[in-house]
């Protein structure tokens, strides 16, 4: 399996990417990589890992996408960037997937422009895994689409259920629509219409109805479906709450001698809790609905987190995730292939969502 890596993305650039790739290679010894980046910057870090160097092809480019660059500008000016060339490698069949820690909006725009969306999918969605009281759940969309119609939400539900099955191994995932209440009359027209469609349409899972924000961490369902605006707020609120609780706990334990003594007795349990909610463990968001596997790593992650993002790409390819989505979509929308051309102007119209 060959994975294309954007070595210039992320806060720590090629040092973090190479260290993460070396760690991923230890976990998946049959992997190979095509690495795109400035050789003068990448080579010194790559040379530190002889086993990785033997499984890498380094392709030189000095161009990269800055974190502030708008998606449409990235499309016009970033054709020789490390991000764009890595995506091109997937489109050309040289690599099975691409992993980048770079600019999210630019990555989504480029991937959509180059790889295009599948037949039956109008818009890609960003999906990731959340820890819950009962295990883990899949949440989408996390920010690719600020506004969604009912059919978009139905497509997200289909892709989310297949993602849950492929990544988490849940045979019949339970699916819920994120709403402001569980009553039938609650929510926007788009959400209510999507719920009506999901109750009638055969699914690769079981539609449970509406769920609220507090149901996410409780693990009420296996797949949470939302528009990108609501999903992104839920993601950031969860991350902020986790940091706040960690800060408050640390402050409480350090506030007195008894607290410090209590920590000595409880540190084993606290370590287990920290590992359970470690964001690096869940790093690696998939752009669902594209004709190619594209995984976005958090820009501020470390090698452990980036290795986990590579692991997500590996699992999606190994489980033939996109083929399974196409089969499921064919049951709902027909099997004819369609060339879904994306223009730069259409990207510009949706930049605010990115």
KARABEL-V824634 format. One line per field, one symbol per residue. burial: I if it has 9 or more other ideal C-beta (glycine too) atoms within 8 Angstrom, else O. A space follows every 50 residues. Layout:
burial: ???
This chain:
burial: IIIIIIIIIIOOIIOIIIIIIIIIIOOIOOIIIIIIIIOOIIIOIIOOIO OIIOIIOIOOIOOIIOOOIOIIIIIOOIOOIIIIIIIIIIIOOOIIIIII IIIIIIIIIIIIIIIIIIIIIOIIIIIIIIIIOOOIIIIIIIIIIOOIOI IIIIIIIIIIIIIIIIIIOOOOIIIIIIIOOOOOOIIOOIIIIIIOIIOO OOIIIOIIOIIIOOIIIIIOIIIIIIIIIIIIOIIOIIIOOIOOOIOOIO OOIOOOOOIIOIIOOOOOOIOOOIOOOOIIOIIIIIIIIIOIIIIIIIIO IIIIIIIIIIIIIIIIIOIOIIOIIIOIIIOIOOOOOOOOOIOIOOIIOI IOII
